[in-house]
């Protein structure tokens, strides 16, 4: 069988129209713009409208990615959707997106790894394409995460926003003289740390949606260590070095974590893509949203070597390396 690689041929993103600023938040919770920006770097976030579902955000981002790739939805035979906020308990939100896009063949399913979800979805789709099981995939991260928030808890409600991002992956013959596309992944979990970042509800436990609960200081400590380790692993696996990286597109948790990981890895600030100021933490959507933003504004161009990383509840974490 021909050796295959997964190539990113399109990117797209979507943000709900409503913007919630820090000053707006001050009216509902005891906080201030200065307090939020100093601790997180966040100035505003987008909030899904009433009746606007995760599948709506995901579909909009998917359409943008397909347009960027210059292909029709009918070319897609795999959808892997990363989300913590599905439309329904079942069916998978990916199947709802599949229907909204008018795709009648192939397979669609969800992946749940919270903020690391997009990298887990990317690794899953990449493996399936390289095996020859599918030819063209939509990998989507989409969240209406603000619906999990306790708006009286200023340690969490200031952090998150809603949005979606997507990439189109296509299986192509591997060019061994000039390797490109998706080069490698390193993904891990540690369930023993789940109580540091979780939602206090669920179908089987409480029968309720629940709210996000977090021990921020502990999460920060583990995030910098785990993410840095994952990056080192994926670089060693692919034979690349930090100095070769053109762009660093991390999960947009908060600016302090972005800066801490960058310093620990020795990444030039000029290579760091940060959208957290305007988007907040959009969980599984944050990496593809940041990627879409930086492609749209011309920073990231074809041939650039891109490093991504994330950590989320579970704990889950990982890193991926790819060339556009």
C-alpha positions in Angstrom: 0.0 0.0 0.0 1.2 3.5 -0.8 2.5 5.4 2.2 0.1 8.2 3.0 0.3 11.5 4.9 -2.5 13.8 6.1 -2.3 17.3 4.6 -4.1 20.3 6.0 -5.7 21.9 2.9 -8.2 24.3 4.6 -8.9 26.1 7.8 -11.9 28.0 9.1 -13.4 29.5 12.2 -16.6 31.0 13.6 -17.4 33.2 16.5 -20.9 34.1 17.8 -21.9 37.7 17.3 -22.4 38.7 20.9 -19.3 40.0 22.7 -19.1 40.0 26.5 -16.4 42.4 27.7 -14.7 42.4 31.1 -16.7 45.6 31.9 -19.9 43.7 31.1 -18.8 40.9 33.5 -18.3 43.4 36.3 -22.0 44.0 36.3 -22.8 40.4 37.3 -19.8 39.3 39.3 -17.4 40.9 41.8 -14.4 41.5 39.5 -12.7 44.2 37.4 -11.2 44.6 34.0 -7.8 45.1 35.6 -8.1 41.9 37.8 -9.1 39.8 34.8 -6.5 41.1 32.4 -3.7 40.9 35.0 -4.4 37.2 35.7 -5.5 36.0 32.4 -4.8 38.4 29.6 -8.5 38.2 28.5 -10.3 41.4 27.5 -13.5 39.9 26.0 -15.1 36.7 24.8 -17.9 35.7 22.5 -21.2 34.2 23.7 -23.5 32.0 21.7 -27.0 33.4 21.2 -30.1 31.8 22.7 -30.9 28.8 20.5 -27.5 28.8 18.8 -26.1 25.3 19.3 -22.7 23.8 19.3 -23.6 22.1 15.9 -24.4 25.5 14.5 -21.0 26.9 15.4 -19.3 23.7 14.2 -21.1 23.8 10.9 -20.2 27.5 10.3 -16.6 26.8 11.0 -16.7 23.7 8.7 -18.2 25.6 5.8 -15.4 28.3 6.2 -12.7 25.6 6.2 -14.2 23.9 3.1 -14.4 27.2 1.3 -10.7 27.9 2.2 -9.8 24.4 0.9 -11.8 25.0 -2.3 -13.8 21.7 -2.0 -17.4 20.7 -1.6 -18.8 19.1 1.5 -19.6 16.0 -0.5 -15.8 15.3 -0.7 -15.7 14.7 3.0 -16.0 11.1 4.2 -15.0 11.6 7.9 -15.9 14.1 10.5 -14.2 14.1 13.9 -15.7 16.7 16.3 -14.1 17.6 19.6 -16.5 19.1 22.1 -17.4 19.1 25.8 -20.8 20.7 25.1 -22.7 18.5 22.7 -26.1 19.4 21.4 -27.6 16.3 22.9 -26.5 13.3 25.0 -26.8 11.4 21.7 -26.5 11.3 18.8 -23.0 12.6 18.4 -22.9 16.3 17.5 -20.7 15.3 14.6 -23.6 13.5 13.0 -25.8 16.6 13.3 -23.0 18.6 11.5 -22.8 15.9 8.9 -26.5 16.3 8.2 -26.4 20.1 8.2 -23.6 19.9 5.6 -25.6 17.5 3.5 -23.1 14.7 3.7 -24.7 11.3 3.3 -21.7 9.0 3.3 -18.7 8.2 5.5 -18.6 8.4 9.3 -18.9 11.1 11.9 -18.3 11.0 15.7 -17.3 13.1 18.7 -14.2 13.1 20.8 -14.2 14.3 24.4 -10.9 15.5 25.9 -12.0 19.0 26.9 -9.4 21.7 26.0 -7.1 19.0 24.5 -10.0 17.7 22.4 -8.9 19.2 19.0 -5.4 17.6 19.3 -7.0 14.2 20.2 -9.4 14.6 17.2 -6.6 15.6 14.9 -4.5 12.6 16.0 -7.5 10.3 15.5 -8.4 11.6 12.0 -4.7 11.6 11.0 -4.4 7.9 11.9 -7.5 7.0 10.0 -6.4 8.8 6.9 -2.9 7.4 6.9 -4.4 3.9 7.2 -6.4 4.4 4.1 -9.7 4.1 5.9 -10.9 7.5 4.7 -9.7 10.1 2.2 -10.9 13.5 3.4 -11.7 14.6 6.9 -13.2 17.6 8.7 -11.6 18.0 12.1 -13.6 20.4 14.2 -13.4 21.9 17.7 -16.6 23.5 18.8 -17.9 24.7 22.1 -20.8 26.5 23.7 -18.7 26.4 26.9 -20.3 29.4 28.6 -23.4 27.2 29.3 -21.3 25.2 31.8 -20.4 28.3 33.8 -21.4 29.4 37.3 -21.7 33.1 36.7 -21.2 33.8 40.4 -17.8 32.1 40.4 -15.3 34.8 39.2 -12.4 32.3 39.1 -14.0 30.4 36.2 -16.7 32.6 34.5 -14.1 35.2 33.4 -12.1 32.6 31.5 -14.3 31.0 28.9 -16.0 31.8 25.7 -17.8 30.1 22.8 -16.6 29.5 19.3 -15.6 26.9 16.7 -12.7 26.1 14.4 -12.1 23.5 11.8 -9.4 22.1 9.4 -9.8 20.0 6.3 -7.4 17.0 6.2 -6.7 15.1 3.0 -4.8 11.9 2.6 -2.0 12.2 0.0 1.0 10.1 -1.1 3.9 10.8 1.2 6.8 12.8 -0.2 9.8 11.2 1.6 12.2 13.8 0.2 10.2 16.7 1.5 8.0 15.5 4.4 4.9 17.7 5.0 1.4 17.6 6.4 0.8 16.3 9.9 4.1 15.1 11.2 3.4 13.7 14.6 1.4 13.8 17.9 2.0 13.1 21.6 -1.2 12.7 23.6 -1.7 11.6 27.2 -4.2 11.6 30.2 -3.9 11.3 33.9 -7.3 10.6 35.6 -5.9 10.9 39.1 -5.9 14.7 38.6 -9.5 15.0 37.5 -10.6 16.8 40.7 -8.5 19.8 39.8 -10.6 20.7 36.8 -14.0 19.1 36.2 -17.7 19.7 35.8 -19.8 18.8 38.9 -22.7 17.2 37.0 -23.4 14.4 34.5 -25.9 12.1 33.0 -25.0 9.1 35.2 -24.0 11.0 38.4 -26.4 13.8 39.0 -28.7 13.9 35.9 -27.8 17.6 35.5 -25.4 19.5 33.3 -23.4 20.9 36.2 -20.8 23.7 36.4 -17.1 24.0 35.8 -15.0 23.8 39.0 -11.2 24.4 39.0 -8.2 24.7 41.3 -6.5 27.3 39.2 -3.0 27.4 40.8 -2.7 23.6 40.6 -3.9 23.5 37.0 -1.3 26.2 36.1 1.5 24.2 37.6 0.6 21.0 35.9 -0.1 22.7 32.6 3.3 24.2 32.1 5.1 20.9 33.1 2.8 18.5 31.1 2.6 20.7 28.0 6.4 21.3 27.9 7.0 17.5 28.2 4.6 16.8 25.4 6.3 19.3 23.1 9.7 17.8 23.8 8.3 14.3 23.0 6.7 15.3 19.7 9.9 17.1 18.6 12.1 14.2 19.4 9.7 11.8 17.6 9.7 13.9 14.4 13.4 14.9 14.5 12.7 18.6 14.7 14.0 21.3 17.1 12.4 24.4 18.7 14.6 26.6 16.5 12.9 25.1 13.4 9.4 26.1 14.5 7.9 28.9 12.4 4.8 29.3 14.6 3.6 28.2 18.0 -0.2 27.9 18.1 -1.1 26.8 21.6 -4.4 26.2 23.3 -5.6 29.6 24.4 -6.1 28.9 28.2 -4.8 32.2 29.5 -1.8 34.4 28.7 0.1 33.4 31.8 0.2 29.7 30.7 1.1 30.7 27.1 4.0 32.8 28.3 5.1 30.2 30.9 5.2 27.4 28.3 7.0 29.7 25.8 9.7 30.6 28.3 10.2 27.0 29.4 10.6 25.8 25.8 12.7 28.8 24.7 10.2 29.9 22.0 10.6 33.4 20.6 7.6 35.6 21.6 7.3 36.7 17.9 6.4 33.1 17.0 3.6 32.8 19.5 0.0 33.1 18.2 -2.2 34.5 21.0 -5.9 35.1 20.5 -6.9 34.7 24.2 -7.3 38.5 24.6 -10.3 38.6 22.2 -11.7 35.1 22.4 -11.0 33.9 26.0 -10.6 30.1 26.5 -12.9 28.4 23.9 -11.7 24.9 25.1 -11.5 22.5 22.1 -12.2 25.3 19.6 -9.2 27.5 20.7 -6.4 25.9 18.6 -8.3 25.7 15.2 -9.7 29.2 15.9 -6.2 30.6 16.5 -4.9 28.8 13.5 -7.7 30.1 11.3 -7.1 33.7 12.6 -3.4 33.6 11.9 -3.9 32.1 8.4 -6.5 34.7 7.6 -4.3 37.6 8.6 -1.4 36.3 6.6 1.0 35.3 9.4 1.0 31.6 8.8 1.5 30.7 5.2 1.9 27.5 3.1 5.1 25.5 4.1 5.3 26.9 7.6 6.1 24.5 10.4 3.5 24.8 13.2 3.6 23.5 16.7 0.4 23.2 18.8 -0.2 22.1 22.3 -3.0 21.9 24.9 -4.0 20.7 28.3 -7.5 20.2 29.7 -9.6 18.5 32.3 -9.0 14.9 32.9 -6.1 15.8 32.9 -5.6 15.5 29.2 -2.7 17.0 27.3 -0.8 16.7 24.1 1.2 18.3 21.3 1.1 18.1 17.5 3.5 19.2 14.8 2.4 19.9 11.2 3.4 21.8 8.1 0.8 23.7 6.2 
